């Protein structure tokens, strides 16, 4: 006789799934989205916080905790990306003499998974760091190829302005995402930090689904020309990681993979 599953555990994972596209959730909103009683939903939230899976702020809202990142580091996709992308990223960084980055989308944030430092140049990014999608090159790539519902929700909410160059207007950002899908490359010029620019492209797995993005970054002066020359090596590195993950771009074009949002 088969052992029946724990409905409480299943409900806990249903609850955690809500955080994939909502960085903060209160008990009331979570209960409404789950169609569950508020009391039992709040009990699940408190239990997950005590387990270190969730964190709570002073307003009674919850967000994913670092324990999930620690566990996720052992997940097959995370390990596969590390195994298949680390050496190509190291070669890319050495070739263009710039730091390289691997990041994935987590809800409406990007999450830095790997960083290859370079002794001549550094940028203020670390492994495990989160950032909004709209203000960096890797984030814009991940947003450009996100599901339509994610893009529309992201554009419907106010975007933070980090520098005078950050694109925060929904129409301008939508045009930027369309250009990224057309070119397969995203640029960020002092949009997240003054004095820093970056260029990025996406990484697809064997199913043709975007799972990450890679970038190289530079100081706007005097390294901006070097960053422009890094476009071709960046695309070649992405192609190598594609092959390692079992995907070949000839199967379909970027525009066929993801329709532009309305």
C-alpha positions as CSV (number, residue, x, y, z in Angstrom):
1,X,0.0,0.0,0.0
2,X,1.5,3.3,-1.0
3,X,2.3,5.8,1.7
4,X,0.0,8.9,1.3
5,X,1.8,12.2,1.0
6,X,1.8,14.9,3.7
7,X,-0.8,17.5,2.7
8,X,0.9,20.0,5.1
9,X,4.2,19.7,3.2
10,X,2.4,20.0,-0.1
11,X,0.6,23.1,1.1
12,X,4.0,24.6,2.3
13,X,5.5,24.2,-1.1
14,X,2.4,25.7,-2.7
15,X,2.9,28.6,-0.4
16,X,6.6,28.9,-1.2
17,X,5.8,28.9,-4.9
18,X,4.0,32.2,-4.4
19,X,7.3,33.9,-3.7
20,X,8.7,33.0,-7.2
21,X,7.0,36.2,-8.5
22,X,6.2,38.1,-5.3
23,X,9.2,39.1,-3.2
24,X,7.0,40.0,-0.2
25,X,3.8,38.4,1.0
26,X,1.6,38.9,4.0
27,X,-0.6,36.2,5.5
28,X,-3.8,37.7,4.2
29,X,-2.6,38.0,0.6
30,X,-1.0,34.5,0.7
31,X,-4.2,33.0,2.0
32,X,-6.2,34.7,-0.7
33,X,-3.9,33.5,-3.5
34,X,-3.9,29.9,-2.1
35,X,-7.7,29.9,-1.4
36,X,-6.9,28.8,2.1
37,X,-7.9,30.0,5.6
38,X,-5.8,32.9,6.9
39,X,-5.1,31.2,10.3
40,X,-3.6,28.0,8.8
41,X,-1.7,30.0,6.2
42,X,-0.2,32.2,8.9
43,X,0.8,29.1,10.9
44,X,2.6,27.8,7.8
45,X,4.4,31.1,7.4
46,X,5.5,31.2,11.0
47,X,6.7,27.6,10.8
48,X,8.7,28.2,7.7
49,X,10.3,31.3,9.3
50,X,11.3,29.3,12.3
51,X,12.9,26.8,9.9
52,X,14.9,29.6,8.3
53,X,13.2,29.2,4.9
54,X,11.4,32.5,5.2
55,X,12.3,35.8,6.8
56,X,9.8,38.4,8.3
57,X,10.0,42.1,8.2
58,X,8.5,44.6,10.7
59,X,5.3,45.0,8.7
60,X,4.3,41.4,9.0
61,X,5.4,40.4,5.6
62,X,7.5,37.5,4.6
63,X,10.3,36.9,2.0
64,X,12.5,33.9,1.0
65,X,15.4,33.4,3.4
66,X,19.0,32.4,2.9
67,X,18.4,28.8,3.9
68,X,16.7,28.3,0.5
69,X,19.7,29.7,-1.3
70,X,21.9,27.3,0.7
71,X,19.8,24.3,-0.2
72,X,19.4,25.6,-3.8
73,X,23.2,25.6,-4.2
74,X,22.9,21.8,-4.2
75,X,20.0,21.7,-6.7
76,X,20.7,20.0,-10.0
77,X,20.2,23.2,-12.1
78,X,22.4,25.3,-9.9
79,X,25.1,22.6,-9.8
80,X,24.8,22.1,-13.6
81,X,25.1,25.8,-14.3
82,X,28.2,25.9,-12.0
83,X,29.8,22.9,-13.6
84,X,29.1,23.9,-17.2
85,X,29.6,27.7,-17.0
86,X,32.6,28.2,-14.6
87,X,35.4,27.3,-17.0
88,X,33.9,29.2,-20.0
89,X,33.4,32.3,-17.8
90,X,37.0,32.1,-16.6
91,X,38.3,31.9,-20.1
92,X,36.0,34.8,-21.1
93,X,37.3,37.0,-18.2
94,X,40.9,36.2,-19.1
95,X,40.3,36.9,-22.8
96,X,38.6,40.3,-22.4
97,X,40.4,41.3,-19.1
98,X,37.1,42.1,-17.4
99,X,35.1,40.4,-14.6
100,X,32.4,38.0,-15.7
101,X,29.1,37.2,-14.1
102,X,26.4,34.4,-14.2
103,X,23.0,35.3,-12.9
104,X,19.5,33.8,-12.8
105,X,16.0,35.2,-12.3
106,X,14.3,34.7,-9.0
107,X,10.8,36.2,-9.2
108,X,11.4,39.9,-10.0
109,X,15.0,39.9,-8.9
110,X,18.2,38.7,-10.4
111,X,20.4,36.4,-8.3
112,X,24.1,36.4,-8.8
113,X,25.2,32.7,-9.0
114,X,28.8,33.0,-10.1
115,X,31.4,35.8,-10.4
116,X,34.8,35.6,-12.0
117,X,37.0,38.4,-10.6
118,X,39.7,40.1,-12.7
119,X,42.7,41.7,-11.1
120,X,42.6,44.8,-13.3
121,X,38.9,45.7,-12.9
122,X,36.2,45.0,-10.3
123,X,32.5,45.8,-10.0
124,X,30.4,46.0,-6.8
125,X,28.7,42.6,-7.2
126,X,29.0,39.4,-5.2
127,X,27.7,35.8,-5.3
128,X,24.3,35.6,-3.7
129,X,23.5,39.3,-4.2
130,X,20.1,40.2,-5.5
131,X,19.2,43.2,-7.7
132,X,16.2,44.5,-9.6
133,X,15.9,43.2,-13.2
134,X,15.5,46.6,-14.9
135,X,18.8,48.2,-13.8
136,X,21.5,45.7,-15.0
137,X,22.3,44.1,-18.3
138,X,21.9,40.5,-17.0
139,X,18.6,41.5,-15.4
140,X,17.3,43.0,-18.5
141,X,18.1,39.9,-20.5
142,X,16.3,37.7,-18.0
143,X,13.3,40.1,-17.9
144,X,13.2,40.3,-21.8
145,X,12.7,36.5,-22.0
146,X,10.5,36.1,-18.9
147,X,6.9,34.9,-19.3
148,X,4.5,37.6,-20.5
149,X,2.7,37.7,-17.1
150,X,6.0,38.4,-15.3
151,X,6.9,41.3,-17.8
152,X,3.5,42.9,-17.5
153,X,3.5,42.7,-13.7
154,X,7.0,44.1,-13.6
155,X,6.1,47.0,-15.8
156,X,2.9,47.7,-13.8
157,X,4.9,48.4,-10.6
158,X,7.1,51.5,-9.9
159,X,10.8,50.9,-10.8
160,X,13.5,52.1,-8.6
161,X,15.9,54.8,-10.0
162,X,19.5,54.1,-8.9
163,X,21.2,56.7,-11.1
164,X,20.0,59.4,-13.5
165,X,20.5,56.8,-16.3
166,X,18.2,54.1,-14.9
167,X,15.3,53.3,-17.2
168,X,12.2,53.5,-15.1
169,X,9.5,54.5,-17.6
170,X,7.4,51.4,-18.6
171,X,7.2,52.4,-22.3
172,X,11.0,53.0,-22.5
173,X,11.7,49.8,-20.7
174,X,9.4,47.8,-22.9
175,X,11.2,49.2,-26.0
176,X,14.5,48.2,-24.4
177,X,13.3,44.6,-23.9
178,X,12.1,44.4,-27.5
179,X,15.6,45.6,-28.7
180,X,17.2,42.9,-26.5
181,X,15.1,40.2,-28.0
182,X,16.0,41.4,-31.5
183,X,19.7,41.6,-30.8
184,X,20.2,38.9,-28.2
185,X,22.3,41.3,-26.2
186,X,21.6,43.8,-23.5
187,X,23.6,46.8,-22.5
188,X,23.6,48.7,-19.2
189,X,25.4,52.1,-19.0
190,X,25.6,53.5,-15.5
191,X,22.1,52.4,-14.8
192,X,22.8,50.5,-11.5
193,X,26.0,52.3,-10.5
194,X,27.7,55.4,-11.7
195,X,30.9,54.6,-13.5
196,X,30.0,51.0,-14.4
197,X,28.7,49.5,-17.7
198,X,28.0,46.0,-18.7
199,X,26.9,43.8,-21.6
200,X,25.0,40.6,-21.3
201,X,23.3,37.7,-23.2
202,X,21.1,34.8,-22.2
203,X,21.8,31.1,-21.5
204,X,19.3,28.5,-22.7
205,X,19.1,24.8,-21.6
206,X,18.3,21.7,-23.7
207,X,14.6,22.6,-23.9
208,X,15.2,26.0,-25.3
209,X,14.2,27.7,-22.0
210,X,16.3,30.6,-20.7
211,X,17.8,29.6,-17.4
212,X,20.5,32.2,-16.8
213,X,22.4,35.1,-18.3
214,X,26.1,36.0,-18.4
215,X,27.8,39.4,-18.6
216,X,31.1,41.2,-18.5
217,X,31.4,44.6,-16.8
218,X,33.8,47.5,-16.9
219,X,34.4,51.0,-15.7
220,X,32.9,53.4,-18.2
221,X,36.3,55.2,-18.3
222,X,38.7,54.0,-19.5
223,X,37.4,50.5,-20.3
224,X,34.2,51.2,-22.3
225,X,35.9,50.4,-25.7
226,X,37.2,47.1,-24.3
227,X,33.6,46.3,-23.2
228,X,32.3,46.9,-26.7
229,X,35.0,44.6,-28.1
230,X,33.8,41.9,-25.6
231,X,30.5,41.4,-27.4
232,X,31.7,38.7,-29.8
233,X,33.6,36.7,-27.1
234,X,30.6,37.0,-24.8
235,X,28.3,35.5,-27.5
236,X,30.9,32.8,-28.2
237,X,31.0,31.9,-24.5
238,X,27.2,31.7,-24.3
239,X,27.2,29.4,-27.4
240,X,29.7,27.1,-25.6
241,X,27.5,27.0,-22.5
242,X,24.5,26.4,-24.7
243,X,26.2,23.3,-26.2
244,X,27.2,22.1,-22.7
245,X,23.6,22.3,-21.6
246,X,22.4,20.5,-24.7
247,X,20.8,23.3,-26.7
248,X,21.6,24.5,-30.2
249,X,20.3,28.0,-31.3
250,X,19.5,26.6,-34.7
251,X,16.4,24.9,-33.3
252,X,14.4,28.2,-33.1
253,X,15.0,31.9,-33.0
254,X,14.8,34.1,-29.9
255,X,11.6,35.8,-31.3
256,X,10.0,32.3,-31.6
257,X,10.8,31.3,-28.1
258,X,9.1,34.2,-26.3
259,X,6.4,36.4,-27.8
260,X,6.6,40.1,-27.1
261,X,4.2,41.3,-24.4
262,X,1.2,43.3,-25.4
